[in-house]
Amino acid sequence: MNFLNNIKLKYTSDLLNQSIEKNEFSNFQKHYEVLKKIDESVANKYIRYNSFDFIEKEELNFLFNQNIIWANSFRKKDTDLVTNFISQIFALTSNTKIQHLNFYEEVLKTLSEEEIKDYQFVNDVFLKSHYYFQMMIDNQNPGVKLMNTNSAFFEYNSKIHFTHHKLTKCLFYILKHPYQIFSELKQEGLTSQAALNVLCNLENKPTMMEIHKNGKVLSCPENSSSWENNVLSWTNDNVQTSLRGLIIFYDDLLANTEDKLITIAAHLKEAGFEIELNPLEISKIAEKFQFDQRNTIPIEISNNEKKLIDRDCGALIEKFFSKKTLNYQNALNAK
């Protein structure tokens, strides 16, 4: 950077600092855009360290785009169907182009190696940076993004959350019965105890998302917590209302595919997307969904394992699956 640019950088930075100190943002956008042209990395630092304050300022709404659709679940693989359906709905009924991104994987791709070193643990620095993560992903990937995570929603210091309505257009949360998840974990090779550890987060630690970048392994935590906490966090009434959420039962998606596709498309339209609810196009998507994809893995779970799961998950099973649990119980009794 030449001498003149250094002077411009210092002068513009001083103006932005004064705006922040005085809490006066009428000229902030003009100075910020100048700084981005001089040195975007310096401009990004203002976002990194202030995003959780900036998001509450109406004068700074230019920094935030409602470009994210979330499709989340306790296990990321359980978002695949909804993600696929949403992509097809947009392709067939809208001119809007969307990108599908794995949230924390994209965080690791977007941030510098030096920054990632600060995000190795679920601590206050990590939690306070989630608005920044999403803003940087949006800068790197303009337009509508369909993102997935199995992280639990969180609230930090009352005013900072996993995401914000100024960043998020709408939310889909896919809910699967814990008996089914437990059985799948065992069929994937886990012991009964290991499957219970995952379902109930008995070891109280996050998984680590990893990617290979520039010959190095980069990682950050993805805190799914327990099934109970994950479900509670995303189905919370305030979260559902502020983020325009829709809860989708995984089994219903398999059993009543066309009806659920119409519900998903209607939810996208209500969130503000230009979706044409064409029943014929929705039927085409449902028809492509092969019958063998509707077959769920048989539930293999003992009565003792069921009791252990009920100890931690029983209240939410009763709340969300009271009419469905009889089918799961019948499956157990039929063994």
N, C-alpha and C positions, 0 to 999 in steps of 0.2 A: 504494500500500500504506500503510495507516494505521500509526500509531506502535506500537500493540499488536502488530500482525502483524510489524513489523520486529523487535521484541524476541523474538517467538516464532521468527522466522526465524534470528536470530543464535544463540539458545539451542539450537535443534535442530541447526543446522549445527555448532556447537561439540561437541555430543554425538556426531555422526557422525564428525567429525574425530578425536575422541579414540578412537573405536572403530577407525578406520583406523590411527592412530599406535600403538595398543596391540595391534593385531592381535587384537582381541577383539570378536566380532560377535554375541553372544547377544541383545542388545537392538537390533541394527541395524535389523531389519525394522520394528519398532514406530516408531522415530524416522524412518526413511525414509518410511514411509507418512504420518506427520504432515507432513514436509517437502513431500511431493507435494501435499498439500491446501493448504499455504500458498503455495508457488510451484513449480510443476512444472518450470519451466525451470532453476531452481537444482538441483532433484533430479536432472535429466537430466545436469547437469555432473558429478555424482559418477560416473555411468555412463560418460560420455565419457572421463574421465581415469583411470578405475580398472577398467574392464570386464575388461581382460586379467588383472588380479590377482583381481578378484571371482569370476571364473568358476572359479577353483581352490578356492574356499572352500565347503565343504558347507553351512555355515550360511546362505549367500547363494543357495542354489538357487532360492529364491522369485523371484529376478530373471530366471530363464532358463526359457524354454518351448521344448520340442522341437516347434516348429510349422512347420519348413521342410522341404519336399521340393525337392531340387535336380535339375534336368534340364539338364545342361550339355554343351557341345561346343566344338570349336575355332571353329566358325562358328555363331552363335546361330540362324540359320535352320534348321540341321540338328536343332535341338531341337523344332521345331514339331510333328512327327508324334508324338513321345513325349508332349509336353505335351498335345496333343489327345486322345491315347489315355487318358492318366491322368485327364484331366477327365471323359471319358466313362465310364471304369471307376467312378469315384466316383459319378457321376450315376446309374448303373444298378445298382450293387451295394452302395452304402453310404449311410448317412444323413449322413455327414460332408460339410459344405460346404467347398469349397476356393476360394481366390482365386489367379488367375494374375498374377504380377508380373515385370516385367523388373527385375532387382536394382538395377543402378546408376541406372536411370531413377527407380526408387522412392526411392533414396538422395537424389537431387536434389529430388524432390518433398517429401520428409519433413524434410530439414534446413533450417535458416535460411540466408539468403543470406550472413550473416557467417560461419557455420560452413563453408560450401562454399568460401569463399576460402582456407581452410586445406588444402583437398584438391585442389589443382590439379596435383600432381606425385606420382609413385610414390616417396615418401620414407618415412621412419620414422613420421611423423605419420599419413600415409595408411594404411600397413600396420597400425599399432597400433590403428586405429579400426574395423576390420571387425566386431568383436563388437558395438561400439556401433552401427554402421550397422544391423546385423540386429536388435538389440534395439529400436531406435527404430522400425523398420519394423513389428516385431511389436506395439509399443504402438499404432501408428496403424492397424494392420490385424489385429485380434485373430482368432485361429483359424488353421486350417491354410493355409499358403501354398505354392504351387508356383512356384518362382523359377528364372529362367534367367540364365546369364551365359556369355560365352566367355572370361572371365578364367582364367588358369592358377591352380591352387592354389598357395599359398606357405606357407613357414615363416619366421618372423622371430624372431631371437634365441632359437631353440630351443623357446620355449614359446607363441608367438603364431602363429596360423594363419589361413588365409582364413575358416574357420568352425570350429565345435567341436561335439562330440557332444551338448552340452547345449542347443545351438540347432537342430541338424539332426536330423530324424527318419530320413531316408534320402537316398540319392544315386543318380541315373541318369547315366551318362556315355555319350554317343552317339559312336561311333567310325566315322569315314569314311576311306576310303583317300586318301592325299595326291595320288595321280594324279587321282582324281576331283575333289577340291577344286581342284586346279590347273586342270584343264580347265574347270570351272564358272566360275572367276574370269576366265579368258580369254573365255569366252562371255558374260560379263557386261560385257565391254568393256575389260578390262585387257590391257596388253601382256604378252608372255611374261615380261619382266623384272619388271614391276610385280606380276604374279601370284606370281613366285618371291620377291619382297620380302615379300609378305604371308605366304606359306606358311612361309618360313624366317626371317621377322622380320629381314631383312638390315639394315634401318635402325635396329633396336634401339630402337623407341619404341612406346608404347601408342596405341591409338585413344582418342578423346575422346567420351564420351557427353554429348549435349547435349539440353536441354529448354528450352522457352519458359515462363517463370513470371513473372507480374506485369510483363509487358512487357519482360523481360530474358532474355538467353540465359545459362543456367547450365550449367556443365560440370564433369566430373571424369574422370580416366583410367580406362580398362578395359584391363588389361594381359593380352592373350591370349598374348603371347610368340610363339614359333614353334610350328608343329604338333608338333614333336618334344617340346619342353618342356611344352606343354599336355597332351599325351597322357601323358607320363611323370609329370606332377604328379598327375593325377586317377586314374591307374591304379595308382599306388603301393600296395603291399600294405597299409601302415599306414593310408593314407587310406581305402582300400576297406573295411578292417575296422572302423576307428573310426567311420566315417560310414555304415556299412551300405550299401555301394555295390554297384551292378550295372552292368557294362559291356554295352552293346548295340551290335552292329554294324549300321550303317545299312542295308546291303544285306540283311542277314538280316531286318530289320524289314519291308522291302519284299517279300521273297521268301516269308517264312514268318510272315505277319502274325498269324494266329490263335494259333500256338504262342508267338510273342513276347508277345502280349497276355496269355496265361495266365501266362507267366513274370513279366511286369510286375505283374500282379495278385497273384501269389503273393509277390513281393518286398514289395509294400505290406502284405500281411497279416503277413508275417514281421516287418516293422518295427513292427507294433503297431496298424495300422489295422483297423477292423472291416469287412473286405471279404468279401463272400459270393462265393466262386468258382463262379458259375453258368455252366456251359459254354454254355448257350443265350444268355445275355446277352453273353458274350464273342464268340460267333459273330455276333451282331447288329452289334457294333462293327466286326468284321472285314468284314462284308458291306457296311457303309456306306462302306468304304474303296474308292473307285472304282478300276477297273483302270488307268485312264490315270495315276493317281497313283503307280502302281508302276513306271512307265517312267522309268528313270534317263536323264540327259543323256548322249549318246554321248561317249566319252572321245576328246579330240583333243589328242594330246601326241606330240611327236617323240622319237626315241631320244636325241637330245642333251639335250632337256629332262628326259627320264627320268633320265639320268645325273646331271644337276645336282640333281634331287630326291633321288636315291638317296644322294648324297654326304652330305646332312644327315639324311635320314629312313630310310636303308636298314636300319639295325639294328632299328628298330621295325616297319618293313614286314615284315621277316623274322620278328619275334616274333609279330605279330598277324595278318598276312595271308599267311603262307607258303603256305597251301592255296588262298588266294583270288587271289594275285598272278598265278598262271598264267592266270587268266581275263582279267586286265588286260593281260598280255603278249600273249595271243592277240588281244585287241582291237586292240593296236598293230600286230601283224603283219598283221592283216587289212586295214589301210589301204592 
